[in-house]
Amino acid sequence: MKIDAMTGIGWAWAALALVWFAGLATTKPTVRSQSAGTRLFQLLVFALGFALIGRNWFASGWPGIRIVPDLPWIALTGLALTVAGCAFAIWARIALGGNWSGRATVKQDHELVITGPYALARHPIYSGIALALAGTALAGGQWRHVLGLIVILFGMMAKMSQEERLMLQTFPEAYPQYRRRVKALVPGVL
């Protein structure tokens, strides 16, 4: 049975979604959260980005123009990056445990997690998702995939700023020290 790279990429994203949905049952109650307006903005940005990448609605016209050669090794590289990124995001989601939320929040008895993937990046879920998106865009190879990646990265940066603000308020001594030691997304770089 032959599975093409895009099918494998779909399975990687499905595994990530499954872990997200399964983890909803273990999240702690929310104490504080970002505003409804910022949350709505982020959801709209993410919806647009994922529609550009994952739906064929934008496949006609210039967004559907292929900008990456349609070569098997490029598609397989994209698949490998997507799988690695989804696996890293899953590891980070599991490490975060009950502190996780789909929106920027502070949970009841919130803990500052700084081990596992959080020793490598302050926002390793976003690191993993960004890597997976880059792999998906590489394998897809169209303008719409690159645009979707950029749109989602913009949404992630907006959400990260909300999370950073909440963590600084919640952990006024520990979080600044953690920020000095650990980069936001890419170990040692960014």
C-alpha positions as CSV (number, residue, x, y, z in Angstrom):
1,M,0.0,0.0,0.0
2,K,1.5,3.3,-1.1
3,I,0.9,6.4,1.0
4,D,1.8,9.7,-0.4
5,A,3.5,12.5,1.6
6,M,0.3,14.6,1.9
7,T,-1.6,11.6,3.3
8,G,1.1,11.1,5.9
9,I,1.0,14.8,6.7
10,G,-2.7,14.5,7.2
11,W,-2.2,11.6,9.6
12,A,0.4,13.6,11.6
13,W,-2.0,16.5,12.0
14,A,-4.8,14.1,13.0
15,A,-2.6,12.6,15.7
16,L,-1.9,16.1,17.0
17,A,-5.6,16.9,17.0
18,L,-6.4,13.6,18.8
19,V,-3.9,14.4,21.6
20,W,-5.4,17.9,21.9
21,F,-9.0,16.6,22.2
22,A,-8.0,13.8,24.6
23,G,-6.2,16.3,26.8
24,L,-9.2,18.5,27.2
25,A,-10.4,16.1,29.9
26,T,-7.4,16.7,32.1
27,T,-7.1,20.5,32.1
28,K,-7.4,22.5,35.3
29,P,-10.1,25.1,35.8
30,T,-9.3,28.6,34.4
31,V,-8.6,31.4,36.9
32,R,-7.6,34.2,34.5
33,S,-7.7,34.4,30.7
34,Q,-7.0,36.7,27.8
35,S,-9.8,39.0,26.7
36,A,-12.6,37.7,24.5
37,G,-11.6,40.2,21.8
38,T,-8.0,39.0,21.6
39,R,-9.2,35.4,21.6
40,L,-11.6,36.0,18.8
41,F,-8.9,37.8,16.7
42,Q,-6.5,34.9,17.2
43,L,-9.2,32.3,16.3
44,L,-10.0,34.2,13.1
45,V,-6.3,34.4,12.2
46,F,-5.7,30.7,12.8
47,A,-8.9,29.7,10.9
48,L,-7.7,31.8,7.9
49,G,-4.2,30.3,8.1
50,F,-5.3,26.7,8.4
51,A,-7.9,27.2,5.6
52,L,-5.1,28.5,3.3
53,I,-3.0,25.4,4.1
54,G,-5.5,22.6,4.5
55,R,-8.4,23.5,2.2
56,N,-8.6,23.7,-1.5
57,W,-10.7,26.8,-1.4
58,F,-7.6,28.9,-2.3
59,A,-6.1,26.5,-4.8
60,S,-7.2,28.4,-7.9
61,G,-5.5,31.6,-9.2
62,W,-2.2,32.8,-8.0
63,P,-2.5,31.3,-4.4
64,G,-2.5,27.8,-6.1
65,I,0.6,28.4,-8.1
66,R,3.4,26.0,-7.2
67,I,6.5,27.7,-6.0
68,V,8.4,24.6,-4.7
69,P,9.3,21.8,-7.3
70,D,7.1,18.8,-7.1
71,L,9.8,16.3,-6.3
72,P,9.5,13.2,-4.2
73,W,12.5,14.0,-1.9
74,I,11.0,17.5,-1.2
75,A,7.6,16.0,-0.3
76,L,9.3,13.4,1.9
77,T,11.4,16.1,3.6
78,G,8.1,18.0,4.2
79,L,6.6,14.9,5.6
80,A,9.5,14.3,8.0
81,L,9.4,18.0,9.2
82,T,5.7,17.8,9.7
83,V,5.9,14.5,11.7
84,A,8.8,15.8,13.8
85,G,7.0,19.1,14.5
86,C,3.8,17.4,15.5
87,A,5.7,14.9,17.7
88,F,7.5,17.8,19.4
89,A,4.2,19.7,19.9
90,I,2.6,16.5,21.3
91,W,5.5,16.0,23.7
92,A,5.2,19.6,24.9
93,R,1.4,19.3,25.3
94,I,1.8,16.2,27.4
95,A,4.5,17.9,29.5
96,L,2.3,20.9,30.1
97,G,-0.5,18.6,31.5
98,G,-3.4,20.3,33.2
99,N,-1.9,23.8,32.7
100,W,-2.7,23.6,29.0
101,S,-5.5,25.7,27.4
102,G,-6.4,26.6,23.8
103,R,-6.4,30.2,24.9
104,A,-3.9,32.2,27.0
105,T,-4.9,31.4,30.5
106,V,-3.8,30.9,34.1
107,K,-5.1,27.8,35.6
108,Q,-6.0,26.9,39.2
109,D,-2.8,25.9,40.9
110,H,-0.9,26.8,37.8
111,E,2.7,25.5,37.7
112,L,5.5,27.0,35.7
113,V,6.7,24.0,33.6
114,I,10.4,24.4,32.8
115,T,11.5,20.8,32.2
116,G,11.3,18.5,29.1
117,P,10.6,20.5,26.0
118,Y,10.1,23.6,28.1
119,A,13.8,23.5,29.0
120,L,14.5,24.0,25.2
121,A,11.9,26.6,24.4
122,R,9.4,28.6,26.4
123,H,6.7,27.9,23.8
124,P,7.6,24.5,22.5
125,I,4.0,23.7,21.3
126,Y,4.4,26.7,19.0
127,S,7.9,25.6,18.0
128,G,6.6,22.1,17.0
129,I,3.5,23.5,15.2
130,A,5.7,26.0,13.3
131,L,8.0,23.2,12.2
132,A,5.1,21.0,11.2
133,L,3.6,24.0,9.3
134,A,6.9,24.6,7.5
135,G,7.0,20.9,6.5
136,T,3.4,21.0,5.3
137,A,4.1,24.2,3.3
138,L,7.2,22.6,1.8
139,A,5.4,19.5,0.7
140,G,2.3,21.4,-0.5
141,G,4.5,23.8,-2.4
142,Q,2.0,26.4,-3.3
143,W,1.8,30.1,-2.5
144,R,-1.3,29.5,-0.3
145,H,0.7,27.1,1.9
146,V,3.4,29.8,2.5
147,L,0.8,32.4,3.1
148,G,-1.0,30.1,5.6
149,L,2.3,29.5,7.4
150,I,2.9,33.3,7.7
151,V,-0.7,34.0,8.8
152,I,-0.5,31.3,11.5
153,L,2.9,32.5,12.7
154,F,1.5,36.0,13.1
155,G,-1.4,34.5,15.2
156,M,1.1,32.5,17.3
157,M,3.2,35.6,18.0
158,A,0.0,37.5,19.1
159,K,-1.0,34.6,21.4
160,M,2.5,34.2,22.7
161,S,2.5,37.9,23.8
162,Q,-0.7,37.3,25.8
163,E,0.8,34.2,27.4
164,E,4.0,36.0,28.3
165,R,2.0,38.8,30.0
166,L,0.0,36.3,32.0
167,M,3.1,34.3,33.1
168,L,4.9,37.5,34.1
169,Q,2.0,38.4,36.3
170,T,1.6,34.9,37.8
171,F,5.3,34.2,38.3
172,P,6.9,37.7,38.8
173,E,10.2,36.3,40.1
174,A,10.5,32.9,38.4
175,Y,9.4,33.8,34.9
176,P,11.8,36.6,34.2
177,Q,14.7,34.3,35.2
178,Y,13.2,31.6,32.9
179,R,13.0,34.1,30.1
180,R,16.6,35.0,30.4
181,R,17.7,31.3,30.3
182,V,15.4,29.9,27.6
183,K,14.5,31.4,24.2
184,A,10.9,31.6,23.1
185,L,10.8,29.3,20.1
186,V,14.2,28.1,18.8
187,P,16.8,27.0,21.3
188,G,19.6,29.4,21.5
189,V,18.3,31.6,18.7
190,L,14.8,33.1,19.0
